[in-house]
């Protein structure tokens, strides 16, 4: 079997140790109507460090069987909304603290006493 790599969305995580369910979607054209249809399939994926979270976009690759239904392993995390949200909050907090530091440095001492 040739090596396969799929990009999918993590739909279920945390119910089994070191395992996540990844849904891989693809588009097919109906032979008679010509309409595009979305087909999806779920794969159990091995996640050694339990790092995946629901909503992550990941790259998975086939491997020798790990368990009865687990045939794929995590290659890498492409996009993680949780991590992006945490980074955005950290940037906003850093910007707010730098603005506060600049405003306190430019304020006269009398205004600082009345502001606090």
C-alpha positions as CSV (number, residue, x, y, z in Angstrom):
1,X,0.0,0.0,0.0
2,X,1.5,3.4,-0.9
3,X,2.0,6.0,1.8
4,X,-1.1,8.1,2.2
5,X,-1.3,11.5,3.8
6,X,-4.6,13.3,4.5
7,X,-5.5,16.7,5.8
8,X,-8.4,16.6,8.2
9,X,-10.2,18.2,11.1
10,X,-10.0,16.8,14.7
11,X,-13.6,16.1,15.7
12,X,-13.3,14.0,18.8
13,X,-10.5,13.9,21.3
14,X,-10.0,13.1,25.0
15,X,-12.2,10.0,25.2
16,X,-9.3,7.6,24.5
17,X,-5.7,7.9,25.6
18,X,-3.3,8.8,22.8
19,X,-6.1,8.6,20.2
20,X,-8.1,11.3,18.3
21,X,-10.8,11.0,15.6
22,X,-9.9,13.0,12.5
23,X,-12.6,13.6,9.8
24,X,-11.2,13.9,6.3
25,X,-13.5,15.4,3.7
26,X,-13.3,15.3,-0.1
27,X,-15.4,16.6,-3.0
28,X,-16.8,14.3,-5.6
29,X,-18.9,15.0,-8.7
30,X,-22.2,13.1,-9.1
31,X,-22.0,11.2,-12.4
32,X,-25.6,12.0,-13.5
33,X,-26.3,15.5,-12.2
34,X,-22.8,16.9,-12.2
35,X,-23.3,18.4,-8.7
36,X,-20.4,18.5,-6.3
37,X,-21.0,16.4,-3.1
38,X,-18.9,16.4,0.0
39,X,-17.9,13.0,1.2
40,X,-16.2,12.4,4.5
41,X,-14.6,9.6,6.4
42,X,-13.4,9.3,10.0
43,X,-10.0,7.9,10.9
44,X,-8.7,7.0,14.4
45,X,-5.3,8.6,14.7
46,X,-2.4,8.0,17.1
47,X,-1.5,11.1,19.0
48,X,1.6,10.2,21.2
49,X,1.7,13.4,23.3
50,X,-2.1,13.9,23.6
51,X,-1.5,17.4,22.1
52,X,-4.5,17.5,19.8
53,X,-7.6,19.6,20.6
54,X,-11.0,19.6,19.0
55,X,-11.1,21.9,15.9
56,X,-7.4,21.5,15.0
57,X,-6.5,21.0,11.3
58,X,-3.9,18.2,11.1
59,X,-1.9,16.2,8.6
60,X,-2.1,12.4,9.2
61,X,-0.1,9.6,7.6
62,X,-0.8,5.9,7.4
63,X,1.4,3.6,9.4
64,X,1.5,-0.1,10.5
65,X,-1.5,-1.1,12.6
66,X,-1.3,0.3,16.1
67,X,-4.5,-1.3,17.3
68,X,-7.6,-2.9,15.8
69,X,-8.9,0.3,14.2
70,X,-6.0,2.7,14.4
71,X,-4.0,2.8,11.2
72,X,-2.9,6.5,11.0
73,X,-0.5,8.6,13.0
74,X,-0.2,12.3,13.5
75,X,2.3,13.9,11.2
76,X,1.9,17.6,12.3
77,X,-0.6,20.1,13.4
78,X,-1.3,22.6,10.6
79,X,-3.7,25.0,12.4
80,X,-4.9,25.2,16.0
81,X,-7.6,27.7,16.9
82,X,-6.9,27.2,20.6
83,X,-3.2,28.1,20.2
84,X,-4.0,31.0,17.9
85,X,-6.5,32.4,20.5
86,X,-3.9,32.1,23.3
87,X,-1.3,33.8,21.2
88,X,-3.7,36.7,20.4
89,X,-4.6,37.2,24.0
90,X,-0.9,37.3,24.9
91,X,-0.2,39.9,22.2
92,X,-3.2,42.0,23.4
93,X,-2.0,41.9,27.0
94,X,1.5,42.9,26.0
95,X,0.2,45.8,23.9
96,X,-2.0,46.9,26.8
97,X,0.8,46.8,29.2
98,X,3.1,48.8,26.9
99,X,0.4,51.4,26.4
100,X,-0.1,51.6,30.1
101,X,3.7,52.0,30.7
102,X,3.9,54.7,28.1
103,X,0.9,56.7,29.5
104,X,2.3,56.5,33.0
105,X,5.7,57.7,31.9
106,X,4.3,60.7,30.1
107,X,1.7,61.7,32.9
108,X,2.7,64.3,35.4
109,X,3.0,63.1,39.0
110,X,-0.1,65.0,40.1
111,X,-2.3,63.2,37.5
112,X,-0.8,59.8,38.6
113,X,-1.8,60.5,42.2
114,X,-5.4,61.4,41.2
115,X,-5.6,58.5,38.6
116,X,-4.8,55.9,41.3
